[in-house]
Amino acid sequence: MFDNLSERLERSFKILKGEGKITEINVAETLKDVRRALLDADVNYKVAKSFTDTVKEKALGQNVLTAVKPSQLMVKIVHDELTKLMGGDTAEIELKNRPAVILMSGLQGSGKTTFSGKLARMLKTKKNRKPLLVACDVYRPAAIEQLKVLGQQVEVPVYCEMDSKDPVQIALHAIQEAKAKGYDLVIVDTAGRLAIDEQMMNEIEAIKNAINPDETLFVVDAMTGQDAVNTAREFNERLDFNGVVLTKLDGDTRGGAALSIRTVVNKPIKFVGTGEKLDAVDQFHPARMADRILGMGDIVSLVERAQEQYDEEEAKRLQKKIQKNQFDFNDFLTQIHQIKKMGNLKELASMIPGVGKAIKDIDIDDNAFKSIEAIIYSMTPQERTHPEILNGSRRTRIAKGSGTSIQEVNRLLKQFDQTRKMMKMVTGSKMAGMMQKMKK
Ligand code: GDP
């Protein structure tokens, strides 16, 4: 799922690749693509529009950090907004009463019964609950049978009354039974119809009013796209449910429902079904889903870490020094410290202009930094600011002092020299642009 959307989004970010900065023009172009990708993924039109409007505002108002490319920054902003779109924080189910009662609602075929079984199993094994499943479909004996089979598979008893035609009474009796027999969780599966009709709505509303559940969940087939959103809206108006269960996310859904439902009905997605098997169910985590949609979780965390470490004053100071070709070993050291603070060295190193290049070929681990630091610490202040005075005897002294070899010292000096040359080359052009703080 989402493969297509992921691919399309990735392509839209490519527009920004090679761009030094975020501008109104390249942002507009990127976002036009993003919006098209969302619409093709069956995201509600209004949702897609307000999404890209927000991203645009954020992108143009952002500082472009030294260590972050515009395309990376855009990935991060889109990621954060996708997370927000899907509800932000993970929404838990709240089970306060004893027994706690969960009511399932949704159309026939949405996956209600299957999900009831999955949830019973999940809460039993992971939360140590003692569930009782309740079959409230008085119209289709086959539905009761289906729940019984599921109950057997997950080893949870099923309450049913084969001769009753009153789902409200069945649900109430089931809760009494749970109390009497020490079940601490009652999951009520209800009848669905192929389309919304008044009788079904009245019935489930009556059940809800009678049993006053801790959670009313609305189950919907993600493959039905925009229809899923419309159905959700109608159920929500009648039931004011607590959360959504999106099933069949393993199918070739284009993902639009997952992205629109939260905004349209303002209720969180709490679970997703990802297969017919009874363990194919997950709690819904908006941030993780955004990671999956973008498939670029690494970039997102890199940008986050860079943003945390960003020191505007330091960036300006460094920019000036590079422009004057005064970048020295003290700056080199500062940059290394900054990289170290951000962690995950191998990925990060390549993001720091200049320094990244210089240490790219070294097998980067903490030890690599340690010897570089040791070499620089063994230099005198004058040597650090004027590396050109480092002749043979000074190099030998530094190697000894730092516990490294003369080859290592030479290698670092060579790399430092290349870095400086490269910085000089690009100063005033691309590098300066990259380092500039962008504000609208
Ligand atoms: P109900 O009528 O709402 O109770 O729906 P069911 O639970 O009977 O599910 C309808 C069909 O969808 C069944 O064939 C299920 O096996 C299937 N199904 C339910 N959840 C999922 C899911 O997450 N993924 C897939 N692929 N199929 C599912």
Residues whose N, C-alpha, C, O or C-beta is under 5 A from the ligand:
A	BS01	GDP	L107 Q108 G109 S110 G111 K112 T113 T114 F115 T247 K248 L249 D250 G273 T274 G275 E276 A280
